[in-house]
Amino acid sequence: MSKQKQTIFTGAATAIITPFANGKIDYENFGKIIEDQIKNNIDAIVVAGTTGEAATLTHEEHCDCIRYVVETVAGRVPVVAGTGSNDTAYGIELSQYACEVGADALLLVTPYYNKTTTKGMIRNFMETADKTNKPIILYNVPSRTGCNISLPVYRELAKHERIVAVKEASGNISTIAELIAECGDSLDIYSGNDDQIVPIMSLGGKGVISVLSNILPKETHDMAQMCLDNNFHGGTELQLKYLKLINALFCEVNPVPVKTAMAQLGWCSDEMRLPLCEMEDANQAKLLAIMKDYGLL
């Protein structure tokens, strides 16, 4: 590398929910959630990602969401905008808008549904990086997209000065270890799974993009900070302490459980957009029982 790449954040970033009320974005509660996150030491906020139900936002809502979070955060922590798409041209348009309104970085998911060849994936990310001016976090989540970023693709993408990091949600620790060993000097690695924060950070990861931190921002920050401070014993204790809650937050497809939990905590309604809908009664009862066990309710 000719020069050191920019690190967007270290520690815990919240993949923040998008609260709805009567079919529209509930900006009043959105603002309250953001303020609480910052008050509880969260290190960055990711807006309009999977947890933010970006797939069901209109273009106008997606843009408004990004702008609102940037303006509300007002530079206190980095804001990462989810702008990836299965249509590269549209993803570039959204990414350029996010850059214009002041997002600190972009989160680009792999092309989904139509998928792509290796060559197409590289071109998708490289063209977006060429046509934008903010650092980029790649998002690898093959369980959702049906397509995986392989090590040779990471190697190629790492050559671009604005492709600086990866949110790894493949769940494959062995592959992530190989990625850090080969590309760790040119790509920061963030855990995309709350149950793997400490394992990935122990290998050299810089933090997590978290669902758990919607409801436990301070605790998730503390877990990641302990790892950054080389206190892996303390980090491990927190990882294992909250494992049952983490698993409960993924007992149905994300963000259904976390939005249900946030509603129970009084932060928003439990309104979602189809095809997402309310939890199965048995799963909701289990989630609420576990939240009570942790003293959250």
Rosetta silent file (secondary structure, phi, psi, omega in degrees, C-alpha in Angstrom):
SEQUENCE: MSKQKQTIFTGAATAIITPFANGKIDYENFGKIIEDQIKNNIDAIVVAGTTGEAATLTHEEHCDCIRYVVETVAGRVPVVAGTGSNDTAYGIELSQYACEVGADALLLVTPYYNKTTTKGMIRNFMETADKTNKPIILYNVPSRTGCNISLPVYRELAKHERIVAVKEASGNISTIAELIAECGDSLDIYSGNDDQIVPIMSLGGKGVISVLSNILPKETHDMAQMCLDNNFHGGTELQLKYLKLINALFCEVNPVPVKTAMAQLGWCSDEMRLPLCEMEDANQAKLLAIMKDYGLL
SCORE:     score description
SCORE:     0.000 S_00000001
   1 L     0.000  136.014 -179.547    0.000    0.000    0.000 S_00000001
   2 L   -74.753  -30.145  177.044    1.295    3.442   -0.894 S_00000001
   3 L  -148.280  158.029 -179.273   -0.391    5.053    2.105 S_00000001
   4 L   -65.090  131.707  177.609   -2.243    4.011    5.226 S_00000001
   5 L   -77.491  158.545 -178.649   -5.965    3.570    4.667 S_00000001
   6 L   -78.946  131.750  170.462   -8.484    5.357    6.842 S_00000001
   7 L   -89.968  124.715 -174.148  -10.062    3.422    9.725 S_00000001
   8 L   -73.458  -45.880  176.029  -13.719    4.438    9.909 S_00000001
   9 L  -159.836  159.246  166.992  -14.291    3.379   13.515 S_00000001
  10 L  -122.949  146.151  179.596  -13.074    0.951   16.135 S_00000001
  11 E   107.968 -135.819 -173.690  -15.411   -0.713   18.645 S_00000001
  12 E  -114.815  125.060  172.556  -19.162   -1.165   18.278 S_00000001
  13 E  -109.732  138.379  177.575  -21.392    0.337   15.590 S_00000001
  14 E   -90.750  123.585  168.282  -25.150   -0.090   15.825 S_00000001
  15 E   -79.022   91.596 -163.524  -26.973   -1.347   12.753 S_00000001
  16 L   -77.203  142.789  176.008  -29.859    0.842   13.780 S_00000001
  17 L   -68.960  160.354  169.851  -33.525   -0.028   13.340 S_00000001
  18 L  -108.778  107.927 -179.339  -35.850    2.242   11.356 S_00000001
  19 L   -74.209  139.052  177.576  -38.909    2.948   13.542 S_00000001
  20 E  -118.365  152.493  171.750  -42.262    3.182   11.750 S_00000001
  21 E  -147.631  123.112  179.347  -45.627    4.616   12.815 S_00000001
  22 L    53.947   41.535  174.522  -48.760    4.434   10.695 S_00000001
  23 L    83.591   -4.557 -178.665  -46.798    3.372    7.645 S_00000001
  24 E  -119.280  163.109  176.539  -44.263    6.204    7.809 S_00000001
  25 E   -67.229  130.224 -177.868  -40.814    6.643    9.344 S_00000001
  26 L   -92.284   86.696 -174.284  -41.226    7.739   12.965 S_00000001
  27 H   -69.312  -28.435  178.704  -38.581   10.453   13.134 S_00000001
  28 H   -60.705  -49.719  178.593  -39.510   11.553   16.643 S_00000001
  29 H   -73.555  -30.416  176.979  -38.591    8.169   18.123 S_00000001
  30 H   -58.001  -45.528  179.530  -35.721    7.753   15.667 S_00000001
  31 H   -61.953  -40.984  178.935  -34.113   10.861   17.154 S_00000001
  32 H   -64.078  -40.972  179.223  -34.577    9.580   20.712 S_00000001
  33 H   -63.362  -45.030 -179.740  -32.979    6.241   19.826 S_00000001
  34 H   -60.803  -45.191 -179.982  -29.975    7.971   18.229 S_00000001
  35 H   -61.519  -40.451  179.287  -29.461   10.225   21.263 S_00000001
  36 H   -65.476  -39.316  177.958  -29.600    7.231   23.608 S_00000001
  37 H   -59.482  -47.906 -177.771  -27.062    5.354   21.480 S_00000001
  38 H   -67.110  -40.021  178.653  -24.592    8.233   21.617 S_00000001
  39 H   -60.514  -30.866 -177.812  -25.184    8.779   25.352 S_00000001
  40 L   -99.245   28.042  166.930  -24.299    5.116   25.918 S_00000001
  41 L    71.413   21.545  177.581  -20.932    5.345   24.167 S_00000001
  42 L   -64.000  147.103 -170.737  -21.728    3.687   20.849 S_00000001
  43 L   -92.942  -18.957  177.425  -18.804    4.142   18.474 S_00000001
  44 E  -167.575  162.933  177.717  -20.672    4.554   15.155 S_00000001
  45 E  -127.367  130.920  176.680  -24.149    4.269   13.653 S_00000001
  46 E  -106.206  117.903 -176.617  -25.058    2.334   10.512 S_00000001
  47 E  -106.079  144.947  175.006  -28.273    3.607    8.922 S_00000001
  48 L    60.651   43.870  170.473  -30.447    1.874    6.309 S_00000001
  49 L   -98.892 -160.909  177.624  -28.839   -1.524    6.554 S_00000001
  50 L   -58.327  -46.390 -178.231  -30.571   -4.885    6.858 S_00000001
  51 L   -66.119  -25.704  176.878  -31.647   -4.103   10.426 S_00000001
  52 L   -85.745   10.767  177.934  -33.000   -0.769    9.200 S_00000001
  53 L    55.241   39.374 -177.497  -35.319   -2.559    6.747 S_00000001
  54 H   -57.477  -31.026 -176.010  -33.661   -0.794    3.819 S_00000001
  55 H   -64.303  -20.519 -179.570  -35.177   -3.286    1.376 S_00000001
  56 H  -110.749    8.431  174.287  -38.672   -1.891    2.021 S_00000001
  57 L   -82.996  139.893  170.734  -37.790    1.808    2.085 S_00000001
  58 L   -68.790  167.190  177.859  -38.749    3.881   -0.936 S_00000001
  59 H   -57.659  -43.697 -178.942  -35.933    5.784   -2.640 S_00000001
  60 H   -64.739  -42.791  179.010  -37.116    9.011   -0.988 S_00000001
  61 H   -63.781  -42.874 -179.267  -37.326    7.374    2.448 S_00000001
  62 H   -59.008  -47.120  178.886  -33.881    5.812    2.062 S_00000001
  63 H   -64.586  -44.848 -179.046  -32.373    9.203    1.211 S_00000001
  64 H   -61.917  -40.195  178.973  -34.312   11.002    3.952 S_00000001
  65 H   -59.168  -49.807 -179.036  -33.218    8.409    6.521 S_00000001
  66 H   -60.428  -49.013 -178.684  -29.547    8.855    5.686 S_00000001
  67 H   -60.852  -42.982 -178.051  -29.786   12.659    5.725 S_00000001
  68 H   -62.578  -44.828 -178.385  -31.732   12.681    8.998 S_00000001
  69 H   -66.320  -42.932  177.446  -29.227   10.453   10.813 S_00000001
  70 H   -57.818  -46.510 -177.684  -26.258   12.472    9.525 S_00000001
  71 H   -68.542  -37.834 -178.425  -27.889   15.724   10.679 S_00000001
  72 H   -71.375  -42.417  179.317  -28.986   14.325   14.052 S_00000001
  73 H   -67.454  -36.319  173.880  -25.624   12.737   14.857 S_00000001
  74 L    51.630   44.250  173.215  -23.938   16.001   13.800 S_00000001
  75 L    79.918    2.775 -176.732  -20.425   14.601   13.716 S_00000001
  76 L   -72.020  -34.208  171.677  -20.444   13.120   17.224 S_00000001
  77 L  -140.722  160.434  177.640  -19.764    9.597   15.914 S_00000001
  78 L   -64.527  143.664  174.281  -19.214    8.302   12.363 S_00000001
  79 E  -112.103  124.362  178.103  -22.349    7.580   10.308 S_00000001
  80 E  -108.473  125.446 -177.276  -22.166    4.704    7.838 S_00000001
  81 E  -100.336  126.925  173.646  -24.885    4.641    5.164 S_00000001
  82 E   -75.792  113.931 -175.265  -26.166    1.371    3.738 S_00000001
  83 L  -134.248   13.177 -179.805  -26.267    2.020   -0.013 S_00000001
  84 L   -74.187  155.548 -178.533  -25.598   -1.353   -1.641 S_00000001
  85 L  -152.579  163.751  171.532  -27.949   -2.729   -4.280 S_00000001
  86 L   -85.638    1.231  174.487  -28.352   -5.587   -6.756 S_00000001
  87 L  -119.137  105.607 -173.137  -28.405   -2.827   -9.405 S_00000001
  88 H   -56.757  -42.326 -178.330  -24.953   -1.246   -9.522 S_00000001
  89 H   -61.483  -41.847  178.653  -26.154    1.955  -11.205 S_00000001
  90 H   -68.557  -40.465  177.885  -28.789    2.515   -8.520 S_00000001
  91 H   -59.479  -38.839  177.928  -26.295    1.687   -5.762 S_00000001
  92 H   -65.720  -42.836  178.900  -23.926    4.312   -7.158 S_00000001
  93 H   -59.483  -46.407  179.758  -26.721    6.908   -7.256 S_00000001
  94 H   -65.824  -40.670 -179.923  -27.632    6.214   -3.634 S_00000001
  95 H   -64.280  -40.956  178.557  -23.967    6.178   -2.593 S_00000001
  96 H   -64.274  -38.406  177.214  -23.326    9.539   -4.258 S_00000001
  97 H   -62.861  -46.597 -179.580  -26.308   11.014   -2.419 S_00000001
  98 H   -59.423  -39.219  177.016  -25.010    9.683    0.925 S_00000001
  99 H   -63.964  -43.483 -177.776  -21.617   11.250    0.220 S_00000001
 100 H   -61.859  -38.482 -176.197  -23.235   14.589   -0.668 S_00000001
 101 L   -89.188    1.308  169.389  -25.237   14.795    2.565 S_00000001
 102 L   104.048   14.806  172.696  -22.243   13.983    4.749 S_00000001
 103 L   -60.666  145.274 -177.566  -22.216   10.280    5.564 S_00000001
 104 L   -81.442  -24.376 -178.293  -18.764    9.307    6.788 S_00000001
 105 E  -160.824  168.183  179.982  -18.675    5.972    4.981 S_00000001
 106 E  -117.945  143.237  173.449  -20.714    3.576    2.852 S_00000001
 107 E  -111.956  115.934 -174.983  -21.760   -0.003    3.582 S_00000001
 108 E  -114.507  110.544  176.781  -22.097   -1.977    0.336 S_00000001
 109 E   -74.823  154.216  175.251  -23.720   -5.400    0.421 S_00000001
 110 L   -62.705  150.444  175.433  -22.849   -7.900   -2.295 S_00000001
 111 L   -56.069  133.051 -175.091  -25.276   -7.945   -5.237 S_00000001
 112 L  -114.946  164.497  179.198  -28.176  -10.182   -4.218 S_00000001
 113 L    64.926  -68.462  177.426  -30.778  -12.287   -6.044 S_00000001
 114 L   -71.699  -15.541  178.548  -29.336  -11.811   -9.545 S_00000001
 115 L    53.788 -157.426 -178.907  -25.930  -12.621   -7.951 S_00000001
 116 L  -176.453  165.929  169.714  -22.888  -12.264  -10.205 S_00000001
 117 L   -80.507  171.751  176.021  -19.659  -13.770  -11.437 S_00000001
 118 H   -57.080  -45.051 -179.861  -16.367  -12.973   -9.751 S_00000001
 119 H   -61.511  -43.220 -179.502  -15.601  -10.442  -12.486 S_00000001
 120 H   -65.694  -37.762  179.250  -19.011   -8.790  -12.089 S_00000001
 121 H   -65.384  -44.948  179.366  -18.648   -8.551   -8.315 S_00000001
 122 H   -60.704  -44.844 -179.412  -15.250   -6.892   -8.575 S_00000001
 123 H   -64.929  -38.549  178.629  -16.549   -4.416  -11.164 S_00000001
 124 H   -55.218  -51.232 -177.050  -19.632   -3.658   -9.031 S_00000001
 125 H   -74.012  -40.325 -178.614  -17.541   -2.583   -6.052 S_00000001
 126 H   -64.479  -41.814 -179.750  -14.713   -0.954   -8.017 S_00000001
 127 H   -65.667  -38.713  177.508  -17.092    1.215  -10.072 S_00000001
 128 H   -64.179  -43.529  179.433  -18.891    2.355   -6.932 S_00000001
 129 H   -64.242  -37.546  179.930  -15.569    3.198   -5.284 S_00000001
 130 H   -66.889  -31.208 -172.134  -14.418    5.079   -8.410 S_00000001
 131 L  -102.821   11.418  176.345  -17.599    7.170   -8.540 S_00000001
 132 L  -131.232  171.650 -175.221  -17.817    8.107   -4.844 S_00000001
 133 L  -129.042   18.851  177.692  -15.493    9.931   -2.453 S_00000001
 134 L  -119.611  155.761  179.271  -16.042    8.260    0.931 S_00000001
 135 L   -63.897  151.394 -173.094  -14.498    5.095    2.406 S_00000001
 136 E  -120.533  134.777  169.516  -16.346    1.849    1.761 S_00000001
 137 E  -105.801  120.939  173.079  -17.130   -1.138    3.973 S_00000001
 138 E   -74.989  147.995 -178.481  -17.908   -4.288    1.989 S_00000001
 139 E  -125.456  111.098 -178.840  -20.719   -6.404    3.453 S_00000001
 140 E  -105.977  108.472 -178.680  -20.490  -10.168    3.062 S_00000001
 141 L  -140.324   71.671 -172.372  -23.649  -11.986    4.191 S_00000001
 142 H   -59.855  -25.069  179.111  -24.063  -15.036    1.946 S_00000001
 143 H   -64.329  -25.933  178.730  -26.971  -16.463    3.968 S_00000001
 144 H   -97.170  -38.267 -170.145  -29.069  -13.511    2.737 S_00000001
 145 H   -93.958  -20.687 -175.978  -27.582  -12.707   -0.656 S_00000001
 146 L    76.807   12.624  178.183  -26.753  -16.144   -2.015 S_00000001
 147 L  -147.348  139.175 -170.754  -23.281  -14.935   -2.908 S_00000001
 148 L  -114.776  141.866  174.204  -19.986  -14.969   -1.046 S_00000001
 149 L   -86.307  116.390 -178.614  -16.906  -12.755   -1.360 S_00000001
 150 L   -83.382  164.960 -179.108  -13.977  -15.125   -1.862 S_00000001
 151 H   -59.325  -43.458  177.027  -10.414  -14.449   -0.737 S_00000001
 152 H   -60.425  -33.945  178.025   -9.152  -13.717   -4.290 S_00000001
 153 H   -69.571  -44.103  176.226  -11.945  -11.125   -4.679 S_00000001
 154 H   -56.960  -42.666 -178.189  -11.048   -9.513   -1.332 S_00000001
 155 H   -58.978  -43.170 -179.741   -7.425   -9.440   -2.455 S_00000001
 156 H   -69.630  -45.032 -177.411   -8.343   -7.564   -5.627 S_00000001
 157 H   -66.921  -30.661 -179.325  -10.769   -5.149   -3.941 S_00000001
 158 L   -63.305  -15.752 -179.402   -8.229   -4.335   -1.217 S_00000001
 159 L   -73.036  -20.481 -177.709   -6.118   -2.608   -3.885 S_00000001
 160 L   -80.642  132.407 -173.953   -8.613    0.276   -4.113 S_00000001
 161 L   -64.056  -26.740 -177.872   -7.747    3.153   -1.777 S_00000001
 162 L   -94.847   -8.015  173.709  -11.402    3.773   -0.806 S_00000001
 163 E   -91.188  101.522 -165.072  -12.311    0.136   -0.107 S_00000001
 164 E  -114.006  -13.660 -171.859  -11.082    0.077    3.464 S_00000001
 165 E  -156.983  169.738 -179.222  -13.069   -2.479    5.471 S_00000001
 166 E  -138.546  132.689  165.163  -15.321   -5.532    5.545 S_00000001
 167 E   -95.808  108.832 -174.559  -18.383   -6.454    7.577 S_00000001
 168 E   -99.018  110.608  178.917  -18.000  -10.234    7.682 S_00000001
 169 L  -122.013   28.075  176.681  -21.237  -12.100    8.419 S_00000001
 170 L   -73.056  -24.515 -178.682  -20.393  -15.387    6.732 S_00000001
 171 L    82.368   -4.357 -175.588  -20.048  -16.984   10.163 S_00000001
 172 L   -95.332   97.110 -176.175  -16.979  -18.937    8.999 S_00000001
 173 H   -61.397  -37.384 -179.026  -14.221  -18.157   11.488 S_00000001
 174 H   -62.202  -44.259  179.253  -11.614  -20.160    9.527 S_00000001
 175 H   -66.894  -38.876  179.367  -12.241  -18.127    6.367 S_00000001
 176 H   -65.659  -38.125  176.495  -12.244  -14.869    8.340 S_00000001
 177 H   -61.421  -42.587  177.780   -8.892  -15.824    9.887 S_00000001
 178 H   -62.692  -41.910  179.092   -7.486  -16.375    6.386 S_00000001
 179 H   -60.341  -46.778 -179.572   -8.886  -13.005    5.292 S_00000001
 180 H   -65.516  -39.513  179.585   -7.241  -11.189    8.219 S_00000001
 181 H   -62.715  -39.344 -176.122   -3.967  -13.041    7.649 S_00000001
 182 H   -88.677  -38.056 -170.900   -3.878  -12.076    3.971 S_00000001
 183 H  -121.337    6.865 -175.173   -5.620   -8.677    3.835 S_00000001
 184 L   -61.133  -21.903  178.337   -5.579   -7.405    7.425 S_00000001
 185 L   -80.314  -20.991 -175.982   -3.063   -4.678    6.564 S_00000001
 186 L  -118.343   -6.919  176.685   -5.280   -3.230    3.819 S_00000001
 187 L  -136.874  123.930  170.860   -8.805   -4.073    5.051 S_00000001
 188 E   -75.315  140.488 -178.924  -10.241   -3.538    8.533 S_00000001
 189 E  -112.246  129.530  174.709  -12.471   -6.441    9.540 S_00000001
 190 E  -116.004  138.801  173.851  -15.697   -6.004   11.535 S_00000001
 191 E   -68.946  135.645  173.904  -17.790   -8.844   12.887 S_00000001
 192 L  -101.163    3.003 -179.433  -21.235   -8.948   11.331 S_00000001
 193 L  -126.193  127.448 -176.981  -22.461  -11.444   13.928 S_00000001
 194 H   -66.119  -23.492 -179.907  -22.968  -10.563   17.586 S_00000001
 195 H   -83.599    2.192 -178.736  -22.033  -14.071   18.735 S_00000001
 196 H  -126.100   19.812 -178.071  -18.567  -13.709   17.130 S_00000001
 197 H   -58.655  -55.867 -175.616  -17.438  -10.287   18.365 S_00000001
 198 H   -68.675  -44.109  177.708  -14.642  -11.548   20.631 S_00000001
 199 H   -56.100  -44.812 -177.780  -13.465  -14.411   18.369 S_00000001
 200 H   -71.130  -39.797  178.734  -13.067  -12.077   15.379 S_00000001
 201 H   -68.936  -28.954  177.456  -11.492   -9.278   17.412 S_00000001
 202 H   -67.921  -21.553  177.226   -9.052  -11.747   18.973 S_00000001
 203 L   -90.229   -3.877  179.474   -7.823  -12.444   15.427 S_00000001
 204 L   118.054    4.406  176.404   -7.309   -8.734   14.747 S_00000001
 205 L   -62.815  153.505 -175.215  -10.807   -7.492   13.885 S_00000001
 206 L   -94.428   -8.553 -178.868  -11.486   -3.811   14.640 S_00000001
 207 E   159.853 -154.043 -175.768  -15.013   -4.176   16.052 S_00000001
 208 E  -141.797  146.519  164.756  -18.588   -5.136   15.270 S_00000001
 209 E  -106.320  109.405 -157.118  -21.577   -3.841   13.333 S_00000001
 210 E  -113.218  145.462  168.380  -24.170   -4.959   15.825 S_00000001
 211 L   -90.882  -43.209  179.918  -27.860   -5.758   16.209 S_00000001
 212 H   -50.713  -38.184 -174.415  -27.536   -6.384   19.964 S_00000001
 213 H   -68.967  -10.622  169.876  -26.403   -2.785   20.528 S_00000001
 214 H   -57.993  -40.848 -178.646  -29.847   -1.488   19.570 S_00000001
 215 L  -102.337  -21.783  179.021  -30.954   -2.623   23.024 S_00000001
 216 L  -131.909   67.251 -177.855  -27.586   -2.795   24.823 S_00000001
 217 H   -62.966  -44.349 -177.157  -25.359   -0.073   23.335 S_00000001
 218 H   -65.103  -44.684 -177.654  -23.132    0.402   26.390 S_00000001
 219 H   -65.825  -38.073  179.359  -22.589   -3.309   26.987 S_00000001
 220 H   -69.801  -41.568  174.074  -21.772   -3.964   23.322 S_00000001
 221 H   -57.929  -46.388 -177.279  -19.366   -1.009   23.285 S_00000001
 222 H   -61.487  -41.343 -179.900  -17.745   -2.302   26.479 S_00000001
 223 H   -60.518  -47.368 -179.964  -17.297   -5.792   25.026 S_00000001
 224 H   -67.715  -39.041 -178.631  -15.562   -4.447   21.927 S_00000001
 225 H   -65.396  -38.050  176.433  -13.514   -1.915   23.908 S_00000001
 226 H   -58.643  -41.326  178.580  -12.186   -4.636   26.204 S_00000001
 227 H   -65.440  -42.162  177.722  -10.918   -6.476   23.139 S_00000001
 228 H   -62.202  -30.024  178.917   -9.301   -3.297   21.800 S_00000001
 229 L   -88.197    9.672 -178.191   -7.638   -2.921   25.222 S_00000001
 230 L    63.332   22.197  173.778   -6.362   -6.532   25.012 S_00000001
 231 L   -97.582   70.404 -175.583   -8.646   -7.521   27.881 S_00000001
 232 H   -72.072  -23.865  175.912   -9.951  -10.589   26.086 S_00000001
 233 H   -64.475  -47.620  178.598  -10.849  -12.268   29.366 S_00000001
 234 H   -64.711  -42.235  178.236  -13.287   -9.457   30.186 S_00000001
 235 H   -60.950  -42.235  179.454  -14.589   -9.367   26.617 S_00000001
 236 H   -63.518  -40.472  178.223  -15.168  -13.117   26.668 S_00000001
 237 H   -58.186  -43.690  179.002  -17.122  -12.864   29.919 S_00000001
 238 H   -69.823  -39.484  178.324  -19.494  -10.343   28.316 S_00000001
 239 H   -57.032  -45.849 -178.474  -19.717  -12.345   25.073 S_00000001
 240 H   -75.238  -34.283  178.568  -20.820  -15.428   26.996 S_00000001
 241 H   -59.373  -40.806 -174.192  -23.013  -13.469   29.416 S_00000001
 242 L   -99.166    8.460 -176.132  -25.142  -12.080   26.571 S_00000001
 243 H   -60.968  -40.318 -179.498  -25.059  -15.144   24.307 S_00000001
 244 H   -63.733  -40.559  178.143  -28.557  -16.272   25.257 S_00000001
 245 H   -68.565  -42.420  177.766  -29.969  -12.825   24.476 S_00000001
 246 H   -57.217  -46.844 -179.873  -28.020  -12.635   21.199 S_00000001
 247 H   -62.844  -37.585  179.296  -29.451  -15.991   20.132 S_00000001
 248 H   -65.450  -32.823  179.887  -32.966  -14.846   21.059 S_00000001
 249 L   -72.832   -7.136  177.409  -32.552  -11.775   18.845 S_00000001
 250 L  -124.227   22.681  179.031  -32.023  -14.123   15.909 S_00000001
 251 L   -73.603  -19.641  167.291  -34.713  -16.716   16.670 S_00000001
 252 L  -130.665  173.186 -174.351  -36.600  -15.248   13.686 S_00000001
 253 L   -60.099  133.920  174.909  -35.240  -13.300   10.742 S_00000001
 254 L   -65.882  137.232    9.942  -33.530  -10.024   11.681 S_00000001
 255 L  -102.407   24.586 -175.581  -34.823   -7.377   12.445 S_00000001
 256 H   -58.003  -51.671 -178.820  -38.128   -8.902   13.583 S_00000001
 257 H   -65.976  -41.104 -176.843  -36.959   -9.886   17.107 S_00000001
 258 H   -68.899  -33.903  177.587  -34.884   -6.758   17.785 S_00000001
 259 H   -69.597  -37.105  175.134  -37.699   -4.487   16.667 S_00000001
 260 H   -61.889  -43.095  179.377  -40.081   -6.419   18.908 S_00000001
 261 H   -64.253  -43.378  179.253  -37.607   -5.991   21.770 S_00000001
 262 H   -63.162  -36.588  177.155  -37.232   -2.252   21.115 S_00000001
 263 H   -65.548  -41.567  178.627  -41.017   -1.879   21.151 S_00000001
 264 H   -63.201  -30.744  179.474  -41.203   -3.706   24.486 S_00000001
 265 L   -84.238   -1.949  174.834  -38.590   -1.283   25.848 S_00000001
 266 L    87.244   13.737 -176.841  -40.753    1.653   24.750 S_00000001
 267 L   -84.626  -22.458 -174.097  -38.497    2.985   21.998 S_00000001
 268 L  -169.627  178.225  170.375  -40.912    2.557   19.094 S_00000001
 269 L   -81.190  168.538  177.090  -43.868    0.596   17.803 S_00000001
 270 L   -93.691   23.180 -177.505  -43.312   -2.961   16.615 S_00000001
 271 L   -69.239  129.971  175.545  -44.510   -1.938   13.138 S_00000001
 272 L  -129.309  171.943  179.602  -42.684   -3.603   10.255 S_00000001
 273 L  -110.458  132.880  177.040  -43.244   -3.759    6.531 S_00000001
 274 L   -55.688  141.018   15.376  -44.297   -6.895    4.735 S_00000001
 275 L   -82.886    0.064  172.818  -42.927   -9.398    4.061 S_00000001
 276 L   -74.896  143.673  179.749  -41.654   -8.860    7.626 S_00000001
 277 L  -151.113  179.890 -175.966  -44.422   -9.216   10.204 S_00000001
 278 L   -58.920  154.011 -178.014  -45.041   -9.760   13.919 S_00000001
 279 L   -66.981  155.211  168.414  -43.282  -12.653   15.654 S_00000001
 280 L   -61.503  142.349 -174.874  -44.825  -16.055   16.181 S_00000001
 281 H   -54.906  -44.172 -176.966  -46.427  -16.076   19.636 S_00000001
 282 H   -64.490  -41.496  179.461  -44.163  -18.824   20.992 S_00000001
 283 H   -68.152  -38.323  178.810  -40.989  -17.061   19.807 S_00000001
 284 H   -65.916  -41.863  178.781  -42.136  -13.718   21.197 S_00000001
 285 H   -60.956  -39.533  179.351  -42.909  -15.291   24.574 S_00000001
 286 H   -65.827  -44.474  179.178  -39.425  -16.832   24.594 S_00000001
 287 H   -61.343  -46.291 -177.856  -37.774  -13.506   23.694 S_00000001
 288 H   -66.478  -36.307  177.608  -39.658  -11.596   26.395 S_00000001
 289 H   -63.650  -40.960  179.541  -38.839  -14.253   28.995 S_00000001
 290 H   -68.965  -39.617  176.158  -35.137  -13.968   28.162 S_00000001
 291 H   -60.502  -38.316  176.805  -35.300  -10.157   28.298 S_00000001
 292 H   -65.096  -40.420  177.695  -36.839  -10.501   31.777 S_00000001
 293 H   -57.524  -34.546 -179.540  -34.015  -12.860   32.777 S_00000001
 294 L   -87.885    2.496  178.411  -31.544  -10.098   31.874 S_00000001
 295 L    75.413   19.387 -178.622  -33.521   -7.509   33.853 S_00000001
 296 L   -83.875  -24.450 -179.724  -34.482   -5.567   30.727 S_00000001
 297 L  -120.432    0.000    0.000  -38.238   -5.827   31.401 S_00000001
